[in-house]
Structure formats: C-alpha cells, structure tokens
Amino acid sequence: MATKIRKTKSEDRILTAAADLFYAHGLRGVGIDQVIEVSGVAKSTLYAHFRTKEQLVGEYLRRTDASWMAQLSEAAQRAGDDPRDQLVGLFDALTDAFGRHGFFGCPFVSAAVEAEPDSEARAVTEQHVLRRQAWLTDLGSRAGATDPAGLAGHLGLLIDGALASGRLLQHPAVVNQAKAAAKLLVDAHTGALSPAAG
C-alpha cells in the first residue's frame, strides 16, 4: 500500500509540474528534463509513470479536461437553477481562471495547434470539445432553446474566443464582453428577446 501511495504522489507531482509548464510554455516549448527538474522526481520515476512525452501530454490534457469541465459546471450552478442563467453564468469560470493565474489561452486550442493530427493530444482535445459541446447542448435543451446544438456552437466559440483574446489582451474585460454576448444569444435562442419593432 505504501508503494502505491508513493507512486500516486510522484505521479501527481509530475502532472502538476507538467501542467504548469505546458500551460505557460506550450507542449513543444517544454522538454521532459524540465518536467523532471520542476517536479523533483528522478528520470526513472517519470518514465515509470509515462513511457513517452506523448503519454504525459495525453494525461495532462485528460486531467485538464476533467478540471475545466468541473469549473464550468460549478460556475453554471452558482448562477442558479434556471438553465438560461447557467448558460450565461458558466462564463464566470473564465473570470475565476484569470484571477488565479492570468490568461495563457486555452490549453486545448494550444494543443490542437501544436499536436500532430494523429497524436494522442489531438484525440484528447477533440474529445474535450465534443464533451463540452454535448454539455452545452444539454443545457440549451433544458433552457428551451429552439436549436440547442446551434446555441452550444455559438457559446463554444465565445468561450474559445474569450480565452484567445484574454491571452492577447491580458484583461478580464474580454470575459465580460463574452458573457454579455452569451446573454444575448441565450435570450435569442430561448425566445426571451422580444422581436424588434419594424
């Protein structure tokens, strides 16, 4: 049992170090030796957990997916019980992320740009997007959207756009703008906007 605990702690140290490095410097900008140095584990320990950098990147992205989806869900739930409010409130997760460490962009967009088309990183990234969009579509359906998948597509673009603009501008105002646009979209898709007078 003690060996398993040590193994888990070592794996967590490796993944924590890798996450910080990959997020700040990109997948290609970080070498295994940097991960070893920052994590403080022996090279043999790292390779006991991850035989290749690709495996390490894949696990980093899977953990990031679980964490980011939990943050989006928690922000949505904080907005209240109404799915329409949740679809707008989920953008608070982006504000929370900026408050923790600033914007380095979306790790999944970065991975999609850097990874080879047939890589594990690309596959995990695609799975993340499909998972996020399915969740947004379900929320849209519960909110009474006439086209839940279409609304989810628009909101996904707003999330990705806010993260990309946030990285460029390094200012949380981009999230406020994305959130305001999300409110307009949700209202339009759920019939909450009255038709313009003509």
C-alpha positions as CSV (number, residue, x, y, z in Angstrom):
1,M,0.0,0.0,0.0
2,A,2.8,2.4,0.8
3,T,4.3,1.8,-2.6
4,K,1.0,2.7,-4.3
5,I,0.8,5.9,-2.2
6,R,4.3,6.9,-3.2
7,K,3.6,6.1,-6.8
8,T,0.4,8.3,-6.7
9,K,2.2,11.2,-5.1
10,S,5.0,11.0,-7.6
11,E,2.5,10.9,-10.5
12,D,0.7,13.9,-9.0
13,R,4.0,15.9,-8.7
14,I,4.9,15.1,-12.3
15,L,1.5,16.0,-13.6
16,T,1.3,19.2,-11.5
17,A,4.7,20.3,-12.8
18,A,3.8,19.3,-16.4
19,A,0.5,21.2,-16.2
20,D,2.2,24.4,-15.1
21,L,4.9,24.2,-17.7
22,F,2.7,23.1,-20.6
23,Y,0.1,25.8,-19.9
24,A,2.7,28.6,-19.7
25,H,5.0,27.5,-22.5
26,G,3.1,25.2,-24.8
27,L,3.6,21.5,-25.5
28,R,6.6,21.9,-27.8
29,G,8.2,24.5,-25.5
30,V,8.7,22.1,-22.7
31,G,11.1,19.1,-22.5
32,I,11.0,16.1,-20.3
33,D,14.1,17.3,-18.5
34,Q,12.2,20.5,-17.4
35,V,9.3,18.4,-16.1
36,I,11.8,16.3,-14.1
37,E,13.6,19.3,-12.7
38,V,10.4,21.1,-11.6
39,S,8.7,18.0,-10.2
40,G,11.8,17.0,-8.3
41,V,11.5,13.3,-9.3
42,A,14.1,11.1,-10.8
43,K,14.1,10.4,-14.5
44,S,13.5,6.7,-13.8
45,T,10.4,7.7,-11.8
46,L,9.0,9.8,-14.5
47,Y,9.5,7.1,-17.1
48,A,7.9,4.5,-14.7
49,H,4.7,6.5,-14.9
50,F,4.9,7.9,-18.5
51,R,6.9,6.0,-21.1
52,T,6.8,8.9,-23.6
53,K,6.2,12.6,-23.6
54,E,3.0,11.9,-25.6
55,Q,1.6,9.8,-22.8
56,L,2.4,12.6,-20.3
57,V,0.8,15.2,-22.6
58,G,-2.3,13.0,-23.0
59,E,-2.7,12.5,-19.3
60,Y,-2.2,16.3,-18.7
61,L,-4.9,17.1,-21.1
62,R,-7.3,14.4,-19.7
63,R,-6.8,15.9,-16.2
64,T,-7.3,19.4,-17.6
65,D,-10.5,18.3,-19.3
66,A,-11.9,17.0,-16.0
67,S,-10.8,20.1,-14.1
68,W,-12.1,22.6,-16.6
69,M,-15.4,20.9,-17.1
70,A,-15.9,20.8,-13.3
71,Q,-15.1,24.5,-13.2
72,L,-17.5,25.4,-15.9
73,S,-20.2,23.2,-14.3
74,E,-19.6,24.8,-10.8
75,A,-19.8,28.3,-12.3
76,A,-23.0,27.4,-14.1
77,Q,-24.6,26.0,-10.9
78,R,-23.6,29.2,-8.9
79,A,-25.8,31.1,-11.3
80,G,-28.9,29.4,-10.0
81,D,-31.4,26.7,-11.1
82,D,-32.5,28.2,-14.3
83,P,-30.6,26.7,-17.2
84,R,-30.7,30.0,-19.1
85,D,-28.9,31.7,-16.2
86,Q,-26.5,28.7,-16.1
87,L,-25.6,29.1,-19.7
88,V,-24.5,32.7,-19.0
89,G,-23.1,32.1,-15.5
90,L,-20.7,29.5,-16.8
91,F,-18.5,32.3,-18.2
92,D,-17.6,33.2,-14.6
93,A,-15.3,30.2,-14.7
94,L,-13.2,32.2,-17.2
95,T,-13.1,35.1,-14.8
96,D,-12.1,32.8,-12.0
97,A,-9.3,31.3,-14.1
98,F,-8.0,34.8,-14.9
99,G,-8.0,35.7,-11.2
100,R,-5.9,32.6,-10.4
101,H,-3.1,33.0,-12.9
102,G,-3.9,35.3,-15.8
103,F,-4.7,34.0,-19.3
104,F,-2.3,31.8,-21.1
105,G,-5.1,30.8,-23.5
106,C,-7.0,27.6,-23.9
107,P,-4.8,24.5,-23.3
108,F,-6.9,22.6,-25.8
109,V,-6.7,25.2,-28.6
110,S,-2.9,25.3,-28.0
111,A,-2.7,21.5,-28.1
112,A,-4.7,21.4,-31.3
113,V,-2.3,23.9,-32.9
114,E,0.8,22.1,-31.7
115,A,-0.1,18.4,-31.9
116,E,0.1,16.2,-34.9
117,P,-3.2,15.2,-36.4
118,D,-2.9,11.5,-35.4
119,S,-1.5,12.2,-31.9
120,E,-3.0,11.4,-28.5
121,A,-3.0,15.1,-27.6
122,R,-5.2,15.8,-30.7
123,A,-7.6,13.0,-29.8
124,V,-8.0,14.1,-26.2
125,T,-8.5,17.7,-27.4
126,E,-11.3,16.6,-29.8
127,Q,-12.9,14.5,-27.0
128,H,-12.8,17.6,-24.8
129,V,-14.6,19.7,-27.3
130,L,-17.2,17.1,-28.0
131,R,-17.8,16.6,-24.3
132,R,-18.1,20.4,-23.7
133,Q,-20.4,20.9,-26.6
134,A,-22.7,18.0,-25.5
135,W,-22.9,19.5,-22.1
136,L,-23.8,23.0,-23.6
137,T,-26.3,21.4,-25.9
138,D,-28.0,19.6,-23.0
139,L,-28.1,22.9,-21.0
140,G,-29.5,24.6,-24.1
141,S,-32.2,22.0,-24.4
142,R,-33.2,22.4,-20.8
143,A,-33.3,26.1,-21.3
144,G,-35.8,25.7,-24.0
145,A,-33.6,26.7,-26.9
146,T,-35.1,26.2,-30.4
147,D,-31.8,25.0,-31.7
148,P,-29.8,23.7,-28.7
149,A,-26.8,22.5,-30.8
150,G,-26.7,25.8,-32.6
151,L,-26.7,27.7,-29.3
152,A,-24.0,25.4,-28.0
153,G,-21.9,26.1,-31.1
154,H,-22.1,29.8,-30.6
155,L,-21.3,29.6,-26.9
156,G,-18.3,27.3,-27.6
157,L,-17.0,29.9,-30.0
158,L,-17.5,32.6,-27.3
159,I,-15.6,30.6,-24.7
160,D,-12.7,29.8,-27.1
161,G,-12.7,33.4,-28.4
162,A,-12.6,34.9,-24.8
163,L,-9.7,32.6,-23.9
164,A,-7.8,33.6,-27.0
165,S,-8.5,37.3,-26.7
166,G,-7.7,37.1,-23.0
167,R,-4.3,35.7,-23.8
168,L,-3.6,38.5,-26.2
169,L,-5.0,41.4,-24.2
170,Q,-4.4,40.0,-20.6
171,H,-7.5,41.8,-19.4
172,P,-10.7,40.2,-17.8
173,A,-12.9,42.7,-19.7
174,V,-12.9,40.2,-22.6
175,V,-14.8,37.7,-20.4
176,N,-17.4,40.3,-19.5
177,Q,-17.9,41.0,-23.2
178,A,-18.3,37.3,-24.0
179,K,-20.7,36.9,-21.1
180,A,-22.8,39.8,-22.3
181,A,-22.9,38.3,-25.8
182,A,-23.8,34.9,-24.3
183,K,-26.8,36.5,-22.6
184,L,-28.0,38.0,-25.9
185,L,-27.6,34.6,-27.6
186,V,-29.4,32.7,-24.8
187,D,-32.2,35.2,-24.9
188,A,-32.5,35.0,-28.7
189,H,-32.4,31.2,-28.7
190,T,-35.0,30.8,-25.9
191,G,-37.4,33.5,-27.1
192,A,-36.6,35.8,-24.2
193,L,-35.9,38.7,-26.6
194,S,-39.0,40.5,-28.0
195,P,-39.0,41.0,-31.7
196,A,-37.6,44.3,-32.9
197,A,-40.2,46.8,-33.8
198,G,-40.3,47.2,-37.6
